[in-house]
Structures are given as C-alpha cells and as structure tokens.
C-alpha cells in the first residue's frame, strides 16, 4: 500500500511540475531524501573515527532529527555523538535517540533568545562541544538538527579536506551553502568540521544579551567575535572578507557532503538563494572558487565592483 501511495504521489508531483514548466519555460527538478537506512550502507570502523565526534544541536524536529542521529550512528558506530537540545521536550524521539547510544543534553533556554535566536545556537553548541571534549574527541562535526550531510563517505571526505587544506588544523571546514561571496563575513554556521579547540573558541563568544548590539546577522556576529578573540581586526571591506574566507576556512562541496535541509522552502540547496546569473549579492562560494582565492582574490574584487557598479580602483 505504501508503495502505491508513493507512486501516486510521485505522479501527482510530476504532473504539477510539468504544468509549471510549460507555463514558465523552465526545467524544475526535486529530490526526495528518505531517512530510512539503506540495507547496503556499510559501517565505517576506521580507527581514526574514534576521535571524531558528531554534535547535532538545536530543536528536536520529530522524526527528522531522530533519522539524522540514526544515520550518523549507523554509519560511524565508533564515533561519539551528542544531541544538544532544550529541556522540557518529552517527545518519544528523545528517548529514541538515547536508545541509539547517543548522549542527549537538554539545556535550559535563556530568557533572551537574541536576534535570530543566536543565543539558543550558542548555548546548545557550546554545551555539546564541552560534552564531546570530555569524551576525548579531538575532531568534531557540528550539525544543526534540521539538516543532514547524507554522503555515504562523509567523514572520509571531511578528513581528506582537513588533512589537505586546514593548515595544520587551524581552519574550519564549512559547506558553500549559505556562505556568500559578496556579503561581508558570512560563513555558514549550520555545519562545521574542525579541531575541537578551534570550534570551542569559535563558539565561546558572548551571548547577544542586548538587542542594540552591532549584530548585523548571526554568521557575521559569530565570525567577528571569533576574529576578535584571536586579536584579528575586521575592517569591513570585500577584500578583507574574502581574505578571511581564504585564511580561516575551507569550503567543502555541497554535493559531496550530500547536504539536505528540512527548513524554509525545502528547495534544493544548490539554488536556494541566488537566481541564475553571476555575480549576485547571494552568490554562494564554491569549493573551486575558494581554491582560486588562494592565489587570485583580484578576480573576485572585480566581480564585486561589477555587482555594485563601482569603478576600478
């Protein structure tokens, strides 16, 4: 019966999309990512994963967060996994996640959530990182509870990038998703991979206790506080912002990560923000562009001037 329902659902979606494309002269695609565990999914028992922790943080999304935790635990049984969320939630999935052998931390919510709920993210991330640190973890994947990195070789890919590009562990690996080339100091905070001590420092920033602070937006606030803790000034130019991308981060490929989200419009992450065309304000940075930044920032400064109709310097 479930297969019949799925077939009918798929045909209905396809019919709607075909009609939409006829009306808009477009090609529309969609992706369905099932949360069930494939029978052929192989467990990764590489001894190096014993020191890799996975932090899932944020609000419990019924079924979704459980599915994310189950997938990570199935794929990497030797890795320490922590789910850091909020007290008072008695949904069955809380116990279900515990039954997987995953530690669940239920934190007290702050009275002031902060702009864009930044204080919630800071607290749940910091508490989760501290817990993993106590378990002897040296590398950590920070993962929001409404998104999943569904690659079957996730940690292998992240460790490859870490060893090849992180400058001895100084840089944080992030997806290109939600990391914008031409919006100043805007690396995504939804998924991160790196050394435990680096991520703990990144998330040791003060809570945004006053709504009047110079917040801008969550990603900018977190990054500016992190750079300040390192004694690194911020001068609010596109050249400086691109230099920060180059020197403090490694951009991973969204497709290689298998990044899927259960939020917002649920659109494919590759085209959630910018429309067709480049450059745009919300053009995200891709892995190959980050590699080019190592030796050629000027090209992207030129794009920025074109975007803002500014004359060459």
C-alpha positions as CSV (number, residue, x, y, z in Angstrom):
1,X,0.0,0.0,0.0
2,X,2.8,2.4,0.9
3,X,4.5,1.8,-2.5
4,X,1.2,2.5,-4.3
5,X,0.8,5.8,-2.3
6,X,4.3,6.8,-3.1
7,X,3.8,6.1,-6.8
8,X,0.5,8.1,-6.9
9,X,2.3,10.9,-5.0
10,X,5.2,11.0,-7.4
11,X,2.9,11.0,-10.4
12,X,1.0,14.0,-8.9
13,X,4.1,15.9,-8.2
14,X,5.4,15.2,-11.7
15,X,2.2,16.3,-13.3
16,X,2.2,19.6,-11.4
17,X,5.9,20.2,-12.2
18,X,5.3,19.6,-15.9
19,X,2.5,22.0,-16.0
20,X,4.5,24.6,-14.1
21,X,7.4,24.3,-16.6
22,X,5.0,24.7,-19.5
23,X,3.8,27.9,-18.0
24,X,7.2,29.3,-17.1
25,X,9.5,28.0,-19.8
26,X,11.6,26.2,-17.2
27,X,13.0,22.9,-16.0
28,X,12.0,22.1,-12.4
29,X,13.5,19.2,-10.5
30,X,13.1,17.8,-7.0
31,X,14.8,15.5,-4.7
32,X,13.4,13.0,-2.1
33,X,15.9,12.0,0.6
34,X,14.5,9.1,2.7
35,X,15.5,8.9,6.3
36,X,15.5,5.1,6.3
37,X,18.8,3.3,6.4
38,X,19.8,1.5,3.2
39,X,20.5,-2.2,3.7
40,X,23.7,-1.9,1.8
41,X,25.0,1.0,3.9
42,X,28.4,-0.1,5.3
43,X,29.5,0.8,8.7
44,X,32.8,2.8,8.8
45,X,35.0,1.3,11.5
46,X,38.2,3.2,10.6
47,X,40.1,3.6,13.9
48,X,40.7,7.3,13.2
49,X,37.0,7.9,13.6
50,X,37.2,7.0,17.3
51,X,38.5,10.5,17.9
52,X,35.9,12.2,15.7
53,X,32.7,13.5,17.5
54,X,29.4,14.5,15.9
55,X,27.3,17.2,17.5
56,X,23.7,17.5,16.5
57,X,22.4,20.7,18.0
58,X,19.1,22.6,18.1
59,X,15.4,22.0,18.4
60,X,14.1,18.4,18.1
61,X,12.4,18.1,14.7
62,X,10.1,15.0,15.1
63,X,11.3,12.0,13.0
64,X,13.8,14.2,11.1
65,X,16.3,14.7,14.0
66,X,16.0,11.1,15.0
67,X,16.6,10.0,11.4
68,X,19.7,12.2,11.2
69,X,21.1,10.8,14.5
70,X,20.3,7.2,13.5
71,X,22.1,7.6,10.2
72,X,25.3,9.0,11.7
73,X,25.3,6.3,14.4
74,X,24.8,3.6,11.9
75,X,27.4,4.8,9.5
76,X,30.0,5.7,12.2
77,X,29.4,3.5,15.2
78,X,32.8,4.2,16.8
79,X,32.3,8.0,16.8
80,X,31.0,9.8,19.8
81,X,27.6,11.5,19.1
82,X,25.8,14.1,21.2
83,X,22.4,15.7,20.7
84,X,22.3,19.1,22.5
85,X,18.7,20.4,22.7
86,X,16.3,22.0,25.2
87,X,14.8,20.8,28.4
88,X,11.1,20.1,28.8
89,X,10.7,18.2,25.5
90,X,9.1,14.8,26.2
91,X,8.7,13.7,22.6
92,X,9.3,9.9,22.1
93,X,12.2,10.8,19.8
94,X,14.3,12.0,22.8
95,X,14.2,8.5,24.3
96,X,14.6,7.0,20.8
97,X,17.9,9.0,20.3
98,X,19.1,7.9,23.7
99,X,18.3,4.2,22.8
100,X,20.7,4.6,19.9
101,X,23.5,5.1,22.4
102,X,23.7,8.9,21.8
103,X,24.1,11.2,24.7
104,X,21.3,13.8,24.9
105,X,21.8,17.1,26.7
106,X,18.7,19.1,27.5
107,X,19.7,22.7,28.2
108,X,17.8,25.5,29.9
109,X,16.7,28.1,27.4
110,X,17.9,31.7,28.0
111,X,15.4,34.3,28.8
112,X,16.5,36.4,25.8
113,X,17.0,34.3,22.7
114,X,18.8,37.1,20.9
115,X,18.5,38.3,17.4
116,X,17.7,35.4,15.0
117,X,17.8,33.1,18.1
118,X,21.6,33.3,18.2
119,X,21.8,32.7,21.9
120,X,20.0,29.4,21.5
121,X,22.5,28.3,19.0
122,X,25.5,29.5,21.0
123,X,24.3,27.7,24.2
124,X,23.3,24.4,22.6
125,X,26.6,24.3,20.5
126,X,28.9,25.2,23.4
127,X,27.3,22.7,25.8
128,X,27.5,20.0,23.1
129,X,31.2,20.7,22.3
130,X,32.1,20.7,26.0
131,X,30.4,17.3,26.4
132,X,32.3,15.8,23.4
133,X,35.5,17.3,24.7
134,X,35.0,15.4,28.0
135,X,34.6,12.2,25.9
136,X,38.1,12.6,24.5
137,X,37.1,13.8,21.0
138,X,39.7,15.8,19.1
139,X,37.9,16.4,15.8
140,X,34.2,17.4,15.6
141,X,31.4,17.8,13.1
142,X,28.8,20.4,14.2
143,X,25.5,19.7,12.6
144,X,22.2,21.6,13.0
145,X,19.2,19.4,13.9
146,X,17.2,20.4,10.8
147,X,19.8,19.3,8.3
148,X,21.8,16.3,7.3
149,X,25.0,15.6,5.5
150,X,23.9,12.4,3.7
151,X,27.1,11.4,1.9
152,X,27.9,7.7,2.5
153,X,31.6,8.7,2.9
154,X,31.0,11.9,4.9
155,X,33.8,11.7,7.5
156,X,36.2,10.3,4.9
157,X,35.6,13.4,2.8
158,X,35.9,15.8,5.7
159,X,39.1,14.3,6.9
160,X,40.6,14.5,3.5
161,X,39.8,18.2,3.3
162,X,41.1,18.7,6.8
163,X,44.4,17.0,6.1
164,X,44.9,18.6,2.7
165,X,43.8,22.2,3.4
166,X,43.3,23.1,7.1
167,X,46.8,24.4,7.6
168,X,47.6,22.0,10.5
169,X,44.1,22.2,11.9
170,X,43.8,26.0,12.0
171,X,41.0,26.3,9.5
172,X,37.3,25.3,9.9
173,X,35.7,23.3,7.1
174,X,32.2,24.5,6.1
175,X,29.8,23.9,3.1
176,X,29.5,26.5,0.4
177,X,25.8,26.6,1.3
178,X,24.8,29.8,3.0
179,X,28.3,31.2,2.7
180,X,28.1,34.2,0.5
181,X,31.0,35.6,-1.6
182,X,29.8,39.2,-1.6
183,X,28.1,39.5,1.7
184,X,30.8,40.5,4.2
185,X,31.9,38.0,6.8
186,X,29.2,35.5,6.1
187,X,30.4,31.9,6.5
188,X,27.7,29.4,7.3
189,X,27.3,28.4,10.9
190,X,24.9,25.5,10.3
191,X,27.6,22.8,9.6
192,X,31.3,23.0,10.7
193,X,34.1,20.5,10.9
194,X,37.4,21.0,12.6
195,X,39.7,20.7,15.6
196,X,37.8,20.6,18.9
197,X,39.8,23.5,20.4
198,X,39.2,25.7,17.3
199,X,35.5,25.1,17.4
200,X,35.3,25.7,21.1
201,X,37.0,29.0,20.7
202,X,34.7,29.9,17.8
203,X,31.6,29.2,20.0
204,X,33.0,30.8,23.2
205,X,31.6,34.2,22.1
206,X,29.4,36.1,24.5
207,X,25.6,35.9,24.3
208,X,23.9,38.7,22.5
209,X,22.3,40.0,25.7
210,X,21.3,43.4,24.3
211,X,19.2,43.8,21.2
212,X,21.0,47.1,20.5
213,X,24.4,45.5,19.9
214,X,26.0,45.7,16.5
215,X,24.7,42.3,15.4
216,X,24.2,42.6,11.6
217,X,23.3,38.9,11.2
218,X,24.2,35.6,13.1
219,X,27.0,34.5,10.8
220,X,28.7,37.9,10.9
221,X,28.3,38.2,14.7
222,X,29.9,34.8,15.4
223,X,32.8,35.3,13.0
224,X,33.6,38.9,14.2
225,X,33.6,37.7,17.8
226,X,35.9,34.8,16.9
227,X,38.3,37.0,15.0
228,X,38.4,39.5,17.9
229,X,39.3,36.6,20.3
230,X,42.3,35.9,18.0
231,X,43.3,39.6,18.0
232,X,42.5,39.9,14.4
233,X,40.8,43.1,13.4
234,X,37.9,43.4,11.0
235,X,37.8,46.4,8.5
236,X,34.5,45.7,6.6
237,X,35.8,45.6,3.1
238,X,35.1,42.9,0.5
239,X,38.9,42.2,0.2
240,X,39.2,41.6,3.9
241,X,36.1,39.4,3.9
242,X,37.5,37.3,1.1
243,X,40.8,37.1,2.9
244,X,39.1,35.7,6.0
245,X,37.4,33.0,3.8
246,X,40.7,32.1,2.4
247,X,42.7,32.1,5.7
248,X,40.3,30.8,8.3
249,X,38.0,28.4,6.4
250,X,38.0,25.5,3.9
251,X,34.9,25.4,1.6
252,X,33.5,21.9,1.0
253,X,31.4,20.9,-1.9
254,X,27.7,20.7,-1.1
255,X,27.0,17.8,-3.4
256,X,30.0,15.8,-2.0
257,X,28.6,16.4,1.5
258,X,25.1,15.3,0.4
259,X,23.7,18.3,2.2
260,X,19.9,18.3,2.6
261,X,17.7,20.6,4.7
262,X,14.3,20.3,6.3
263,X,13.6,24.0,6.6
264,X,12.2,27.0,4.8
265,X,11.0,26.3,1.2
266,X,12.7,22.9,1.2
267,X,14.3,23.9,-2.1
268,X,17.5,22.2,-3.3
269,X,20.4,23.8,-1.5
270,X,22.2,24.4,-4.8
271,X,19.7,27.1,-5.8
272,X,18.0,28.2,-2.6
273,X,19.3,31.8,-2.6
274,X,20.6,33.2,-5.9
275,X,18.8,33.2,-9.2
276,X,20.5,32.4,-12.4
277,X,23.5,34.6,-13.2
278,X,26.7,35.6,-11.6
279,X,27.7,37.7,-9.7
280,X,24.9,38.4,-7.3
281,X,24.7,39.5,-3.7
282,X,23.7,36.0,-2.7
283,X,26.2,34.1,-4.8
284,X,27.5,31.3,-2.6
285,X,31.1,30.4,-2.6
286,X,32.0,27.1,-4.2
287,X,35.0,24.8,-3.5
288,X,36.8,25.7,-6.7
289,X,36.3,29.4,-6.1
290,X,37.8,29.0,-2.6
291,X,40.8,27.3,-4.2
292,X,41.2,30.2,-6.7
293,X,41.1,32.7,-3.8
294,X,44.4,31.2,-2.6
295,X,46.2,33.0,-5.4
296,X,43.7,35.2,-7.1
297,X,41.5,37.5,-5.0
298,X,41.6,40.3,-7.6
299,X,39.1,38.4,-9.9
300,X,36.5,38.5,-7.1
301,X,37.2,42.1,-6.2
302,X,36.4,42.8,-9.9
303,X,33.2,40.9,-9.7
304,X,32.2,42.8,-6.6
305,X,32.8,46.1,-8.3
306,X,30.7,45.0,-11.2
307,X,28.0,43.9,-8.8
308,X,28.0,47.3,-7.1
309,X,28.6,49.3,-10.3
310,X,31.8,50.7,-8.8
311,X,34.8,51.9,-10.8
312,X,38.0,50.0,-10.8
313,X,40.4,51.2,-8.1
